[in-house]
Amino acid sequence: MYAITIPEPGGPDALVWAEVPDPVPGEGEVLVDIAAAGVNRADLLQRQGHYPPPPGAPDHPGLECSGRIAALGPGVSGWAVGDEVCALLAGGGYAEKVAVPAGQVLPVPPGLDLVTAAGLPEVAATVWSNVFMLAHLRPGETLLVHGGSSGIGTMAIQLAKAVGARVAVTAGSADKLAACRELGADILIDYHEQDFVEEVRTATEGAGADVILDIVGAKYLARNVAALATNGRLAIIGLQGGAKAELNLGALLAKRGAVMATSLRARPLEEKAAIVAAVREHVWPLVESGRVRPIVDRTMPIREAAEAHRVLEQSGHIGKVLLTV
């Protein structure tokens, strides 16, 4: 088969469409003929040499895909050849085929086309595991989402609104904030022009955000703690603003707050399977009803993966960018 490979780390042009060995499904795995793959910022880091795949994962990038099951490995039940599915991957999505643990496979929700479904697994699993399973967002609470117009952000807005929470978002342009508003965001903050700490405090009458979903990391740490409500929970899932910062424990203690940092890719298979099962139970009915949907900015042929990476690097998108095979 063919896949997007990374012979040497570098810029977008380091991505090379090349022939690689066909994957073979092992015990508990299914083989998927890929229709489309989602592009994520983790893929950019891998291309640059900063985020290698975990042991046993394919070397080529791609953390989510959609397609049709082509074969079942030993011990797999509940799936059949020809089923239309999407899947959470440890790698290997930028390819014609991928072998994936059956516990990380989801059915394509009724009413959603096969290509668009590729934009669901990573964002749904990331948001549900962090905002709900870890930070326990509850109805009536306020969620602050940094990067509200991203794939993660657009999913977080919709899921938080679906459970009855209030949503504040930061984004870098009027168009991106307008897209967040259309999805239900209540508090819109242009991070170029406004201080999100002040804006959140004003909008919540001084209370602050109960949960913050952060992709920035070090640059925002102190301000995120300042923006937290009493008993607030800060979930850090990205380090776009650096990895090291000073934390004022006194400020955190005063709020009885919690700071949590997680990643999804390298978790044990059983943890990923539990997250995917929770997504199927809680998120899939919302997708099937039309209350939640993947926001897709554009689809591009997989041979244009380099250009897709440039789009993400320039933040020239709203929602997901997908590669079609």
Disulfide bonds with the S-S distance in Angstrom:
none
